Amino acid sequence: MSRIGVFICHCGENISRTVDVERVAAQIGKLPGVAFSTDYKYMCSDPGQNLLKKAIQEQKLSHVVVAACSPRMHEKTFRKAVEAAGLNPFLCEMANIREHCSWVHENKEEATVKAIEIVGMMVERVKKNRVLPSITVPITKRSLVIGGGIAGIQAALDIADCGHEVILVEREPSIGGHMAQLSETFPTLDCSQCIMTPKMVDVANHPKIKLYTYSEIELVEGYIGNFQVTIKKRARSVDEDKCTGCGVCMTKCPQKKIPNKFDMNIGMRTAIYVPFPQAVPNTPVIDRDNCTKFKTGKCGVCQKVCGPGAVDFEQEDQLIVEAVGAIVVATGFDLYSIAEKPKGSPIKGYGEFGHGKIPDVIDGMTFERLASASGPTGGKILRPSDGKEPKQIVFIQCIGSRAREKGISYCSKVCCMYTAKHTMLYHHKVHDGQAYVFFMDARTPGKSYDEFWRRSIEEEEAVYIRGMVSRLYQKGDKIVVMGSDIAVGVQVEIEADMVVLATAIQPQKGADSLAQKLGISYDKYHFYSEAHAKLRPVECATAGIYLAGACQGPKDIPETVSQASAAAAKVMTLFSKDQLEREPIVARVREAGCVGCFACKKVCAYGAVEEKEIRDRQGNLIKVVAYVNPGVCGGCGTCQATCPSKSVELDGYTDEQIVAMIEAL
Amino acid sequence: MHAEKPKHDFEPKIIAFVCTWCTYAGADLAGTSRMQYPSNVRVLKFPCTGRIDPVFILKAFQQGADGVLVSGCHPGDCHYIAGNFHARRRFAAFRKLLEFIGVDLNRLQFSWVSAAEGGKWVEVVTDLTEKVRAMGPMTEFKELALEEQWSGKIDTPELKEAYNQI
């Protein structure tokens, strides 16, 4: 028989003004199982809590109901007090007779009757409450960072500086990502390489960072605090330990005309290459698709000239398993290319604006490589077609972005700013040139951003034309750009030497398949979804996985760095304890009843439901049942409402408890 | 002074199944804003509308509820990612079933009330209370309960035939 203690709070006069608390206490005291029922002016005050603790000990109470304000307000307070008195905190429930009763009703009789019913309901509920021990999960204090762009680098450095080991995985041969490709950065025009490369070197030299480049995530298993990650380290064909990075192999390689992806295919590279001179690690990779040795079996010049004997044609892909406790996803972005339509892409509008057909129509990133001092032209703005300096240049904004009819409805956020920067870089390099910008709106929120944009117009003489381009065609060696100026209401025609398209930012290709491996959700564009758009912007709904940078949505560098540091802080918060403690409101499977239909698995948004084999003593399989991993379970209870055999129960919200409440009515 | 409330012959019993993150918080907000609504509603808190088993609704009617309200986070706002979508789908099917067994669907209402919509909570509760009050007490289950006092004899030819075929 339970000995329930019921405590009715006056909340000063907030409750007692409209609820006859003494009558409630007296009525509830008559209910079976209630051993003690009283009222007090302020239950949450120190004397109130002491009254509660004293009653638990003196009256040997088994369960407690506090009828006061909303449990959202003081449930924690009273559960703590109950725990201090030696009871399990989950044997205490609150009845909300303030927000749901005294404050919303004026009639004292009605409110009192309702209060008696509410408290009575909770008394019946608490009888069915069970002792719930707190759940602890061990934590592996190492973290995985996926993606070696500025987001991944920042997150890795922050975590490693705190003394925790970091495994940084990058798909390309070098870390650096897109930021390493940029020439100068808005709004200060500092050179991207100058601020980026020291950080890359820090990563390479950090004793706590293990770097896997030219590697990809193959498989992710486990849950928060306990992930097992399989990394596929692709064959580099060069031994990283032996290579000194002298670069002789690259100067001797006979294959010299391979378009370099890092230079947006304007510059050329050899078959054994580093993508750019400041690459980290500075170890070349053999591009097996273009290498004569791999294609025909003859050549092998690089191996012959390599002093330390680092070139290894026999090298094979390796699978490496690492145990980590947290994962930061920082896979970054890709540019929407309208030149070629990828197979199966739902996005319309490819081939517009002559992209891919007219050689002097380029995208923003190609312009960055042209403007970069370490780029294929050594920082001179030259046309890809004939190497001439363009005297009239047209920039067109929102290519793909904000074009619902083309399939991308979002704003890519950085293009307004980088186009302003492009006009400045162009003006600095081609003094007698003229830049025109076709734009819909100039979106410049950010510290010193609007000032920067205005500078491009007022000091750097860029001409902004509000309106879109309708048609663009080659005429002789000029590109005729026809558009409208909606501010003035006239048609504009510009004979340009070069056109730069501000193409939309998209998630990396394969972002969806990585998300499936990680068990995280993504939106229709394949940007990863955060747990809460406002209050949990760096966490995934899947516990232990965090987001940084443009993989979550278009972002500029300062925002990306802040988010990466925020993600690192979240990882460090997790690592600050040895055991992860969580509220024991989790689902639990009654294996005897489970038939293994896994309807629960289908509805679980957290991927907490696993398959568990039940075997007899001889090891023969009896059946496969569901198992809810308490470390992963979010505690929503959707599985319980879905389970056809009622074999899964959410602790704290069991059918028994809820039916008891309904029956009390 | 407050105006004297009109007296009613019938005070319906309304049970609300709500999620803790949105609607419960919305009802709290109605309280902190001192909004007024009929005292007929009793609130049962769930972590998520996804946890609400349709059986609870039947149970509530069986226990004498005259109206049932189910309310959670707006679609896309679920604290548990997608629980409210599962609930929506489940209750869409469940409504059909209720209709089939002869329960007037006006007694059962689904709504989305966010934590910021104290006013909407008041509106939803008041509307449902008044609607159900106009409909009168729920008697369908009571009639069914009477029919359950069946002797257990197979006394009609159709039942006999059906029984023999099993």
Interface residues (C-beta under 8 A of the other chain):
Chain A: S70 P71 R72 N96 R98 E99 H100 C101 W103 V104 H105 E106 N107 E110 A111 V113 K114 E117 I118 M121 S521 A541 I585 V603 A605 Y606 G634 G635 C636 G637 T638 Q640 A641 T642 L650 Y653 D655 I658 V659 M661 I662 E663 L665
Chain B: H2 K5 K13 I15 T20 Y24 A25 A27 D28 A30 G31 T32 R34 M35 Q36 Y37 S39 R42 V43 L44 K45 F46 P47 C48 G50 R51 I52 D53 P54 V55 F56 K59 A60 Q63 G64 A65 H79 Y80 I81 A82 G83 H86 A87 R90 V122
